[in-house]
Amino acid sequence: MDAEDVLIWPHSQDGQYSCKSGYRFLKDEEAMDNAQDDAIMDSKLWKGIWTLQVPNKVKNLLWRACRNAFPTKEILIRWTIIIDPLCDRCMKHMRHLYMLCGIARN
């Protein structure tokens, strides 16, 4: 059984090309390229950190800083471990710098 050839655009659900689907395709391609570049840079960063001639606790500190993995109140709230967003010292919103907290400064 012979089938007739049909042109389709594989990057849209209906197989039809549109400017929107073409733009989305190009943005997705760019995002994939950027993700690959970021992965290469991350790999170099981690290799650099893990090969440092410093104690393991310093490497762990650097890793936590790069991964935003310190158990700060903001992260504990994001992970729903705690729910109170107020500074424990001055009872104001927690997003102020610790050194600007009047009670901590005293």
C-alpha positions in Angstrom: 0.0 0.0 0.0 1.5 3.3 -1.1 1.1 6.3 1.2 1.3 9.8 0.1 4.2 11.9 1.5 3.1 14.6 3.9 5.1 17.4 5.3 4.8 17.7 9.1 6.4 19.9 11.7 7.5 17.6 14.5 7.6 20.4 17.1 3.9 21.0 17.3 1.0 18.8 18.3 -0.9 19.1 15.1 2.1 18.9 12.8 1.6 22.4 11.4 4.4 25.0 11.5 3.6 28.3 13.1 5.8 31.2 14.1 5.0 30.4 17.7 6.1 26.8 17.4 9.2 27.8 15.5 10.1 30.4 18.2 9.4 27.8 20.9 11.7 25.3 19.1 14.5 27.9 18.9 14.1 28.9 22.6 14.2 25.2 23.6 17.4 24.7 21.6 19.0 27.7 23.2 18.0 26.5 26.6 19.5 23.1 26.0 22.7 24.6 24.7 22.9 26.9 27.8 22.2 23.9 30.1 25.1 22.0 28.5 27.4 25.0 29.0 26.2 25.3 32.6 26.8 21.6 33.2 30.4 21.9 31.9 31.0 25.0 34.1 29.5 23.2 37.1 31.7 20.2 36.5 34.8 22.4 36.5 33.6 24.2 39.6 33.0 20.9 41.5 36.3 19.4 40.4 38.1 22.5 41.5 36.4 22.5 44.9 37.0 18.8 45.5 40.6 18.9 44.5 41.4 21.8 46.9 44.1 21.1 49.5 41.9 22.1 52.4 40.1 20.1 55.2 37.0 18.3 54.1 34.9 20.6 56.4 35.9 23.5 54.2 35.0 21.7 51.0 31.7 20.8 52.6 31.1 24.5 53.5 31.9 25.5 49.9 29.5 22.9 48.6 26.7 24.0 50.8 27.3 27.6 49.9 27.2 26.9 46.2 24.1 24.7 46.5 22.3 27.1 48.8 22.0 24.2 51.3 22.5 26.0 54.6 19.6 25.5 56.9 18.7 29.1 57.0 15.2 30.1 58.2 14.2 31.0 54.6 15.1 27.6 53.4 13.5 25.8 56.3 10.3 27.7 55.5 10.6 26.8 51.8 11.0 23.1 52.8 8.0 23.6 55.2 10.0 22.5 58.2 9.0 25.7 60.0 6.2 28.2 59.1 7.0 31.3 61.1 8.7 33.9 58.8 9.6 36.4 61.6 13.1 37.1 63.0 13.5 35.2 66.2 15.2 38.2 67.8 13.2 41.3 66.8 10.0 39.6 65.5 10.1 41.6 62.3 10.1 40.1 58.8 13.1 37.7 58.5 14.4 39.1 55.2 16.4 41.8 56.9 20.2 41.3 57.3 21.1 39.8 60.6 23.4 42.7 61.3 20.6 45.2 60.8 18.5 43.5 63.4 18.4 46.0 66.3 18.5 43.3 69.0 21.3 41.3 67.3 23.3 44.5 66.8 23.2 45.3 70.5 
